[in-house]
Amino acid sequence: MKRRRDERGAALLSVLLLVAVMAVIAATALDRLTLATRIAGSAATVDQGRAYAFAAEQIALRRVADLVARDPAKLTLAGGWLGRDFDLPLPGGAGTARLTDAANCFNLNSLASETMPGRLSQRPGAVAQFAELMALLGIDRGEAQAVAAATADWIDSDANEAPLGAEDGAYRAMQTPYLAANRKMADSSELRAVRGVTPKLYARLRPWICALPLAEPVKINVNTLRPEQAPLVAMLVPGQIGIADVRAALAARPADGYGSSERFWNAPSLARIDPPQDAAAQVGVGSRWLMLRTRVTMGDGVLTANALIDAHGGALVAGAAPPAIVRRDWGDSD
């Protein structure tokens, strides 16, 4: 009798243990099912958000095409389209789109010129302008010259180290060795890999630099330039143009913009300046590159997209081809 009661106790213990194991398995399965459901929902939200971002791009391309058709030679702030958030009417969510002039910055790829396909040679004038821009932003001039030279070495195709520059040997000697890119930058964040560029320096330069697809001289549109961006013009002729002079010229800008770069240089505050022809040509009244920033909110998810628009559509002149997206980045830029 006693033996039979012991057996019943062992059987009960086995059943309880089995129930506990099944409960753990069920809880784990339910947790994984919940996670899978959330992942599937998040994927669907991302896909929907991207679809809305693509739709915003098409609207922006139409808007840019209208602006180009209105006046292929000039782009101004008329209409309040630049730097303004436009609400996107989205079912089940919310979104905004902002179009900005992507050329009013220092194009890091302008530090070199493409003498032949795939062959990049330094552009000394651009190196001096980059150093001047950093100096105008309060960076020590010696440090600025070294960073400008190293950045040009990073981009150019040869392995010859320029004065104050840095090529493969300098990067091989680092604690974590690597090599210079010897090609155009795809994104301005690549500047962080250049010798001498500290996190503090990069943070200071980030609002002022960009990496446009073409290795061409910087071209500033004084019809869309904001007064606080005056150093971008002052850098063009190092040591000869004051920031206050540029701001005064921008403050005197007509409501419909300057009709030509000559009229800008003839503004009262700049009339005494006689810039070299190549530097004077770096001021324009039109823009080829525009940036569209889209932000879509779907439930708890937020999707951000940055699209670079070529207003020329790959053509040599505006109006010859429809505007086109040439680069797209997802997520907030650093």
N, C-alpha and C positions, 0 to 999 in steps of 0.2 A: 504493500500500500504506500509505504514511504517512497519507494523507488518510483511508483507511478506519479506521485506528486512532484518529485524532482524532475521527471521528464516533462510534466506539464509546465513547470517553471522555465525549463530550458527552451521549450517551444515558444512560450510567451515572449521570452527575451529575444529569440530569433525574429519573431514577428515584429516586435518593436524596433529592432535594429533595421530590418528591411524597410519598415515604414519611414524611419529617419533618413535612410539612404535615398529612398524614392522622393522624399520631400526636398532633399538637397538637390537632386537631379532636376526635379520639376522647377524649383526656384531658379537654378542656373539656366535652364532652357527658357523660362519666361523672361529672364533678364536679357539673354541673348536675342530673343525675339523682339523685345522692346528696343534694344540697341539697333537691330537690323531695320526695324520700322522707322526709327529716327534717321538712320543713315539714308534709307530710301527716300524719306521725306525731304531731307536736306539736299540730296542729289536732284530731286525734282524741283526744289526751290531754286537751286543754282542754275539749272537748265532754263527755267522760266526767266530768271533774272538776266541771264545772258541773252535770251531772245529779246527781252526788252532793251538791253544795251545795244544790240544790233539794230533794232528799230530806231533807236535814238541816233545812231550813226547815219542811217539813211536820211533822217530828217535834217541832220546837220549838213550832210553833203549837198542836199537840195538848197539849204540856206546859203552855203558857201558858193554854190554855182550861181545863185541869184546875185550875190555880192560881186562876184567876178564879172558877171554879165553887165551889171550896172556901170562899172568902171574898171576895166582890166588893169589899168595903170596905177590905181590908187585905192587904198583901203583905209578907212577912217573909223572914228568912234561914233559916227552918225547912226542913229537908231538905237543906241544903247545896247548893242548885241554883245559887245566884248566884256568878258569878266562878269557877266550877270548870270545868276542861276535861273534857269527856266524849269518850271514844274512840269513833270511828265504825268499825264492822266493815266494811271495804271489800275486795272481791276485787281483788287485784292492786295494792293501794295502802294508804294509811293516812290517817286524818283525825281531826280534833278539832273540837268545837263548844263554844263558851262563850257563856252568856247573862248579860248584865249589865243593871243598871238604867240606862237611857239618860237618865233625867230628873234624876239627881243631878249636875247641872252647871249652869253659867249659860247659859241659852238666850239667845243674842244677839238673837233675834227678839222677846224680851220687852221690848226697849228701845222698842218701839212698840206701839201698840194699833190694831187694825183697826176704825176708827170706822164704816166702811161698806165694802162689797166693793171691794178694791183701793185703799182709802184708808188710809194709815198715819200716825198722829200719835204724837209722842214721849211716852213715859211717864216723867216726871221722877223718880219714885221708883225705877224700874229703873236709870236712869242713875246715880243716887247709889249704888245697891247694887253696880253694876258697878265703879265707882270704888273703893268700899270693899273689894271683893274683891281688886282689884289692890294696894291699899295693904296688905292683910293678907298678901299674897304677897311683900311686900318691895319693891314698885315705888314709886318716888317719887310722893307724893300729887298733886303738881301735874301730873306726866306722866300719872298715872292719870285725873285729871279731864278732861284734854284728850283722851285716847284714848276715854274713855267718851262725851264729847260728840260727837266726830267720828264714832264708830260709830253713834250715834243719828241723826245727820244723814245718814249713808250709807243708812240704812234708811228713814227717814220719806219721805213722798211730796212734801213741799213743798221749795222751793228757798231757804227762809229759813235763814240760818246762825245757829245758836244760839251763845251765848257759849262760847268755846273750841272751837267746832265747826268743821266744814269742809263746804262744798258745792261745786258745780261750779267756781266761780272758783278755789278753792284747788287743785283737781286740774288745771285747765287750765294753771296757771302752772308745773307740774312739767316736768322735762326731757322726759319722755315723757307728754304730756297724755292724760287720760281723764276720764270723768264719774262722778259718784256713781251708785250703782245705783238708789236710791229705790224699793226693794222689799225683801221679806224675803230673808234669806240662805238659799241652798240648801245650803250647807256652811260649816262654821266656818272653813275655809281662806280664805274670802273676806275675813276680817278682815285678812289681810296687805295688802290693797289700801287700807285705811283710813289716812289721814294720821297719822303718828306711830307706827305699828306697825312696829317694827324686827324683823329676824329673831330677835334675842335676846328681845325682849318676847313675840313670838308663841310661841317655844319655851317660855317660862315659863308662858304662859296655856293652851297647847294641852290639857293634861290636865284643865283646869277648865271649858272652854267647849264648847258644842254649838250646833247650829242645828236646832231642832225645827220641824216644819211649821207650828205655830200661833203667832201673836203673842200669847201669853198670859203672865201673870206666872210667874216661876220657882216651881215646886212641888217641894219637897224631901221625899223619903220618909225619915223618921228611923228607919224600921225596917230599911232596907237601906243606910243611909249608913255608910261606914267612918269610924273615928275620925280618920284623916288627912284626911278631907274636911270636918272641922269648920268651916273658913272659909266654906263655903257656907251655913251657918246663921248664923254670926257676921256675915255681910255684910247680913243682912236688916234689922237695926236698927243702922245705922252708929254706931260709937262707944259702944254700950251693952252689947254682948255680947263676952265674951272667948273666945278659941279654947279655952282650958283649961276654961271653964265648959261649953261644948258637948261637949267630949270626956268630961267627967265625966258628963254626962247620957246620952251614948251608952254609956258603960261601965256605967251603972246600968240599961240597957235590959233589960226582962224577956226571958226565953228565947223567949217567943212574941210579942215585940214590944210596942210601946205600942198600947193599944187606941184611942187618939184623940190628936189633936194637943194637946188640953188637958192630958193626962197628961204629955206631954213637957215642956210649958212649966211644969208644976208640979213637975218634978224638983228636988231640993234645990239643985242648983247654979244653977238658972235661976229659982227661985221669986221672987227679988227683982226680976226683969225684968218690966216691964209693957209688952209690945210693942204698937204700934198694931194695930188690928183687921186691917187689910189685910196687914200684915207677919206677924202671927200665923197668918193663913190660908194663908201660903205654906209652912207646914210641914204635911205630911200623913203618913198611914200607909199609903197605897196608891200604886201607880205605873201610869201609863198607857203609858209608852214604855219599851220594852226593846230592847236591841241584841244581835243574834246574830252572832258572829264565827266563821266556818267556815274551816278550813285543810285542804286536801286535797293529799296528795302522791301522785303517780303517776309512778313511775320517777324521772327526774331533774327532773320538772316539779312546781312548787308553785303552787297556786291558792288565793288568799285572797278571801273574800267577807264583806261587812258588810251585814246586813239590819236595818232599823229596823222594829220590830213595834209596831203600835197594839193594845194589849190590849183596847181598847174596840171595835175594828173599825169606827171612824168614828161610833159612837153616842155619845150624851151621857154615858151611865153604863156602868159595867162590867157585863158579863153580858147586855146587850141585843142584842149581835151578836158573832159569832165573831171572834177576833183576826185581824189581817190584816197583810201586809207592805206598807209604804207607801213604802219607799225601799231600793234595793239598790246597793251600790258594789262594784266588783271591784278587787282589788289592795290593797296596804297603804295605809292612810290616812297622810297626812303630818302 
